[in-house]
């Protein structure tokens, strides 16, 4: 180390300096006044250039050099040191932290640079007098999208909770959300609460899990530590909600007591007990039943309940064995083979396959007319009728009728044009999607009629297979050389690889409707028809029914 006097204007800026954001103007003004009054008390630290130059590069003291130039000093004292192996990265960071606090963004970037230069987290913690947990927290924040970091440097910072959510999200998700919420000239402030809300994901914590590491591995659950949580609690979590709940259900099934059931919950998270069941809040007896369920946070909860004693006919004595109920009174529903997301995916697959079949599959004219009638019976179709029915209008469908008219606005078409228009209308109307456009069971019937199953896509993908329960996933291995693995994740990967060039269609995605649901639909439709016929009979004594004449006229026109 050597003390020299040099012209501050001859010193070169370090391109890898720790402080990159602008310092506080008030701090700069105070430093300038101090230099004008007493000069530079602590000499800046410089080192020789390493690229063959003869000048000096500032390692520490950029603000002092800048304010010395502003004060008009011709020369200043500097400490010349040897260039460190990390080009003075740690020295620059420590020196800067010892003076004015670094902007948080600059701290994140400086620590990442030290790690890239070979510094360990433990060594950085010792040098900066910070716990390793704090270093890891800062490293996590360094994964924030660079565009967001550049905006934070300007002083527009989210609060700690919002910063947690943003830093925990992937860069791809951050990019998508930032496109929607990035600042503009008209609104330079960022609504960080909205950004955090767009990146928020449900977390299921390891401390709430009843299952062990074996089931966690079987369901492919990977725990991530929340570095922002208190250090004295288990903050591990996963965002794979379906896998977490599946492992919890399997643990409950394996640890169910003798007179216990797995119960469902209401929308408010309360357990559903059987009718007339009385919940036991005190110490349960041997004859009481127990119900296990998952609360809103995914924890396994157990409650006890008591069913009323069975009533005996008069004159029969009640034996001791009949004084309490023998059964639990609840039949718990098994976990579905396909999750809600999987059902929605199947709805999209069916809709695309049905539309492709309507567009390409050979269909007889009689079948086409029958399909058109079915389409109008869909639950996503409403029509304004003379009887007072209400219809909110589907005006885009009218474009399919344009091909049936000539230039004078008169109907003029051939059979081919009629077939094309009919197919186009059916394509727009029929839908199996799990939303307001769902046509209901009629779309399933139509798909089965025209063989739309052949147009279903390959479902042997990671996206769809991840929606299957473990038993359903293992059932998909049937008739394939794939054997179920110990972990569901490995079984999915094997199936994806097997069906990469093939095609898997899950039985739940086939168009054939459930027989019971079809019978119920036909029965309800028949009931509505009978009610309408009764109404016609009541008016027959007052006047002749014009509908009968209309029907006869339509029949003659058809002939």
Secondary structure, DSSP 8 states (H G I E B T S, - for coil): -EEEEE-GGG-B--TT-S--S---HHHHHHHHHHHHHH--SS-EEEEE-SSS-SSEEEEE-HHHHHHHHHHT-S-EEEEEE---TTTTHHHHHHHHHHSS---HHHHHHHHHHHHHTT--HHHHHHHHT--HHHHHHHHHHTTS-HHHHHHHHTT----HHHHHHHHHS-HHHHHHHHHHH---SS--S--HHHHHHHH----EEGGG--S-HHHHHHTT---EE-TTS-TTS--EEES-HHHHHHHHHHHHHHT--TTEEE--B-TTS-B---TT-EEE-S---TT-EEEEEE-TTS-EEEEEEE-------TT----GGGSS-SS-S-------SB-HHHHHHHHHHHHHHHHHHHHHS---HHHHHHHHHHHHTSTT-----TTS------GGGGGGGGGGB-TTS-B---HHHHHHHHHHHHHHH----SSTT--THHHHHHHHHTTGGGG-----SHHHHTTB-HHHHHHTTTTSS----SSHHHHHHHHHHHTSSS----GGG-S---HHHHHHHHHHHHHHHHHHHHHHHHHHTTS--HHHHHHHHHHHHH-
